[in-house]
Amino acid sequence: MNKIIKAELYKYKRLTSFWIFIFSIFLWYLLLLITFPEKNPNYFIKTSLGYGSLFFVVVMAMSAMMIGHGFSQRTHLYEIMSGNRPMKIIISKIISSGLIVATIVSLIHLFYIFFILLFIDGNITTQSIYSEILFITMIYRCSIVSVLLTLIFRSNISILISYIILEMEMIILLVYGLLNNNFKEIMEYMDSFVGKSPIPRIFNILFTSIQIQKINSIPVNSEVVTDVILGFVITVSALIFITYRQYKKKDF
């Protein structure tokens, strides 16, 4: 496993798009910070959450691109044919791509928060800290999911699939609301998340778009934390199982 991970990291160091991605994320946050009307850590975190879904698309696209590049160069197929165990390949890819991308993005985000705390405004609320922890957890989830989708489809098309998945969440909500004649009620609820939820609990657990909007709208509570953790565990576990079954049968 260590050899596969080291080979992946060596490849990424030579990948121009990898460094462009890192610089783009860093520059994006810098521009946001410059244009913020309120330069304090709480506002920075809240605004970052407001860009949540778009941010997740970027993270998922980068993770998919890094893994997809290996398939386009045939290096991943060589690893499979060399006799590496399926779970060894899956875990090594999650570590070398999913965790690396998520960690880099999270560190850049935390860098700006600490910069604001040290040099601009040192006041940060407990709720902002909780929101940041959940936000980073969701970044890791999206990055790992993107890696697993790319391993399943073995193509850069997973970049498009990652985007479609996030868009499908809203489409599913739309269809559900229309079928139950409560779409307006759902939209009103998602504006404030006050009162009884017209949205099925499973949607709250699996849909990152709902979770990020809820974190940005209401104080973090035990239900929100539970939804984020369950969503992470269920989604990643299901995709690992599908990927493992596919690679174990050598269905490629």
C-alpha positions as CSV (number, residue, x, y, z in Angstrom):
1,M,0.0,0.0,0.0
2,N,2.8,2.4,0.9
3,K,4.3,1.9,-2.6
4,I,1.1,2.8,-4.3
5,I,0.6,5.9,-2.1
6,K,4.2,7.1,-2.7
7,A,3.8,6.5,-6.5
8,E,0.5,8.6,-6.4
9,L,2.1,11.4,-4.5
10,Y,5.1,11.5,-6.8
11,K,2.8,11.7,-9.8
12,Y,0.7,14.5,-8.3
13,K,3.9,16.6,-7.6
14,R,4.5,16.6,-11.3
15,L,0.9,17.3,-12.3
16,T,0.5,20.9,-13.2
17,S,-3.2,21.0,-12.7
18,F,-2.7,19.9,-9.1
19,W,-0.7,23.0,-8.3
20,I,-3.0,25.2,-10.3
21,F,-5.9,23.9,-8.2
22,I,-4.1,24.7,-4.9
23,F,-3.2,28.2,-6.1
24,S,-6.8,28.8,-7.3
25,I,-8.3,27.8,-3.9
26,F,-5.8,30.0,-2.1
27,L,-6.5,32.9,-4.4
28,W,-10.2,32.5,-4.2
29,Y,-10.3,32.8,-0.5
30,L,-7.9,35.8,-0.7
31,L,-10.3,37.6,-3.0
32,L,-13.3,36.7,-0.8
33,L,-11.4,38.1,2.3
34,I,-10.5,41.3,0.4
35,T,-14.1,41.9,-0.6
36,F,-15.7,41.0,2.7
37,P,-17.7,43.9,4.2
38,E,-17.0,42.4,7.7
39,K,-13.5,41.1,8.2
40,N,-14.0,38.8,11.1
41,P,-13.7,34.9,11.5
42,N,-17.4,34.4,12.1
43,Y,-18.4,36.2,8.9
44,F,-15.7,34.4,6.9
45,I,-16.9,31.0,8.1
46,K,-20.6,31.9,7.4
47,T,-19.8,33.2,3.9
48,S,-17.7,30.0,3.1
49,L,-20.7,27.9,4.1
50,G,-22.8,30.0,1.8
51,Y,-20.6,28.9,-1.1
52,G,-20.7,25.4,0.2
53,S,-22.3,23.5,-2.7
54,L,-20.1,25.3,-5.3
55,F,-17.1,24.6,-3.1
56,F,-17.9,20.9,-2.9
57,V,-18.2,20.7,-6.7
58,V,-14.6,22.1,-7.0
59,V,-13.2,19.7,-4.4
60,M,-15.0,16.7,-6.0
61,A,-13.8,17.7,-9.5
62,M,-10.2,17.9,-8.3
63,S,-10.3,14.5,-6.6
64,A,-11.9,12.9,-9.6
65,M,-9.4,14.5,-12.0
66,M,-6.4,13.2,-10.0
67,I,-7.7,9.6,-10.0
68,G,-9.1,9.9,-13.6
69,H,-5.7,11.0,-14.8
70,G,-4.3,7.6,-13.7
71,F,-6.8,5.8,-15.7
72,S,-6.1,7.9,-18.8
73,Q,-2.4,7.0,-18.3
74,R,-3.3,3.3,-17.7
75,T,-1.4,3.3,-14.4
76,H,-4.4,2.2,-12.3
77,L,-5.1,-0.8,-14.5
78,Y,-1.5,-1.8,-14.1
79,E,-2.0,-1.8,-10.4
80,I,-5.1,-4.0,-10.7
81,M,-3.4,-6.5,-13.1
82,S,-0.3,-6.6,-10.9
83,G,-2.3,-8.6,-8.3
84,N,-2.9,-5.9,-5.7
85,R,-5.8,-6.7,-3.4
86,P,-9.0,-4.7,-4.2
87,M,-9.2,-3.2,-0.7
88,K,-5.6,-2.3,-0.8
89,I,-6.1,-0.3,-4.0
90,I,-9.3,1.4,-2.7
91,I,-7.8,2.5,0.6
92,S,-4.5,3.7,-1.0
93,K,-6.5,5.8,-3.5
94,I,-8.7,7.3,-0.7
95,I,-5.5,8.2,1.2
96,S,-3.4,9.5,-1.6
97,S,-6.1,11.4,-3.4
98,G,-9.3,11.9,-1.3
99,L,-7.6,12.7,2.0
100,I,-4.8,14.7,0.4
101,V,-7.2,17.0,-1.5
102,A,-9.5,17.4,1.5
103,T,-6.6,18.1,3.8
104,I,-5.0,20.7,1.6
105,V,-8.3,22.5,1.1
106,S,-9.1,22.4,4.8
107,L,-5.6,23.8,5.7
108,I,-6.0,26.7,3.3
109,H,-9.4,27.5,4.8
110,L,-8.0,27.2,8.3
111,F,-5.0,29.4,7.4
112,Y,-7.3,32.3,6.5
113,I,-9.3,31.8,9.7
114,F,-6.2,31.9,11.9
115,F,-4.8,34.9,9.8
116,I,-8.0,36.8,10.6
117,L,-7.9,35.8,14.3
118,L,-4.2,36.9,14.7
119,F,-4.1,40.1,12.7
120,I,-7.6,41.4,12.2
121,D,-10.3,40.3,14.7
122,G,-9.6,37.8,17.4
123,N,-13.3,37.1,18.3
124,I,-14.8,33.8,17.2
125,T,-18.0,32.2,18.6
126,T,-18.4,28.6,19.7
127,Q,-21.0,28.1,17.0
128,S,-18.6,29.2,14.3
129,I,-16.1,26.6,15.5
130,Y,-18.7,23.9,15.4
131,S,-19.8,25.0,12.0
132,E,-16.2,24.9,10.7
133,I,-15.7,21.4,12.1
134,L,-18.8,20.1,10.3
135,F,-17.8,22.0,7.1
136,I,-14.4,20.3,7.0
137,T,-16.0,16.9,7.7
138,M,-18.2,17.5,4.6
139,I,-15.2,18.4,2.6
140,Y,-13.6,15.1,3.4
141,R,-16.8,13.3,2.6
142,C,-17.2,14.9,-0.8
143,S,-13.5,14.3,-1.7
144,I,-13.6,10.6,-0.7
145,V,-17.0,10.1,-2.5
146,S,-15.5,11.6,-5.7
147,V,-12.5,9.2,-5.5
148,L,-14.7,6.2,-5.1
149,L,-17.0,7.2,-8.0
150,T,-13.9,7.6,-10.2
151,L,-12.7,4.1,-9.2
152,I,-16.2,2.7,-10.0
153,F,-16.5,4.4,-13.4
154,R,-12.7,4.4,-14.2
155,S,-13.0,7.5,-16.2
156,N,-12.8,11.3,-15.9
157,I,-16.5,11.3,-16.6
158,S,-16.8,11.0,-12.8
159,I,-16.1,14.7,-12.7
160,L,-19.4,15.3,-14.4
161,I,-21.1,12.7,-12.3
162,S,-19.9,14.4,-9.1
163,Y,-21.5,17.6,-10.3
164,I,-24.7,15.9,-11.3
165,I,-25.0,14.2,-7.9
166,L,-25.1,17.5,-6.1
167,E,-27.6,18.9,-8.7
168,M,-29.8,15.8,-8.4
169,E,-30.3,16.5,-4.7
170,M,-32.3,19.6,-5.5
171,I,-34.1,17.8,-8.4
172,I,-35.1,15.0,-6.0
173,L,-36.4,17.6,-3.5
174,L,-38.4,19.3,-6.3
175,V,-39.9,16.0,-7.5
176,Y,-40.7,15.0,-3.9
177,G,-42.4,18.3,-3.2
178,L,-44.4,18.2,-6.4
179,L,-45.6,14.7,-5.8
180,N,-46.7,15.5,-2.2
181,N,-48.0,19.0,-3.1
182,N,-45.8,20.6,-0.5
183,F,-42.9,22.0,-2.6
184,K,-43.6,25.6,-1.4
185,E,-43.6,24.4,2.2
186,I,-40.2,22.7,1.7
187,M,-38.7,25.8,0.2
188,E,-40.0,27.9,3.1
189,Y,-38.7,25.5,5.6
190,M,-35.2,25.5,4.0
191,D,-35.1,29.3,4.3
192,S,-35.1,29.1,8.1
193,F,-35.3,25.4,9.2
194,V,-37.9,26.5,11.8
195,G,-40.8,24.2,12.8
196,K,-41.6,20.7,11.8
197,S,-39.6,19.4,8.8
198,P,-41.5,18.4,5.7
199,I,-38.4,16.8,4.4
200,P,-37.8,13.0,5.0
201,R,-35.0,12.4,7.5
202,I,-33.1,10.3,5.0
203,F,-32.8,13.4,2.8
204,N,-31.3,15.3,5.8
205,I,-28.8,12.5,6.3
206,L,-27.7,12.0,2.7
207,F,-28.0,15.4,1.0
208,T,-25.0,17.7,1.5
209,S,-26.9,20.6,0.0
210,I,-29.4,20.4,2.8
211,Q,-26.8,19.9,5.5
212,I,-24.6,22.9,4.4
213,Q,-27.7,25.2,4.3
214,K,-28.9,24.0,7.7
215,I,-25.4,24.6,9.3
216,N,-25.4,28.1,7.8
217,S,-29.0,28.9,8.9
218,I,-29.4,27.6,12.5
219,P,-27.1,27.0,15.5
220,V,-25.4,23.6,15.4
221,N,-27.2,21.0,17.4
222,S,-27.1,17.3,18.1
223,E,-29.4,16.5,15.2
224,V,-27.2,18.4,12.7
225,V,-24.1,16.7,13.9
226,T,-25.8,13.3,13.7
227,D,-27.0,13.9,10.2
228,V,-23.5,14.9,9.0
229,I,-21.8,12.0,10.6
230,L,-24.4,9.4,9.5
231,G,-24.3,10.9,5.9
232,F,-20.5,10.5,5.9
233,V,-20.5,6.9,7.2
234,I,-23.4,5.7,5.1
235,T,-22.3,7.2,1.8
236,V,-18.6,6.3,2.0
237,S,-19.4,2.8,3.3
238,A,-21.9,2.1,0.5
239,L,-19.5,3.3,-2.2
240,I,-16.6,1.3,-0.7
241,F,-18.7,-1.8,-0.8
242,I,-19.7,-1.3,-4.4
243,T,-16.1,-0.5,-5.5
244,Y,-14.8,-3.5,-3.6
245,R,-17.3,-5.9,-5.2
246,Q,-16.5,-4.5,-8.7
247,Y,-12.8,-4.9,-8.3
248,K,-13.0,-8.2,-6.5
249,K,-14.9,-9.6,-9.5
250,K,-12.5,-7.8,-11.9
251,D,-15.5,-6.4,-13.6
252,F,-13.6,-4.1,-15.9
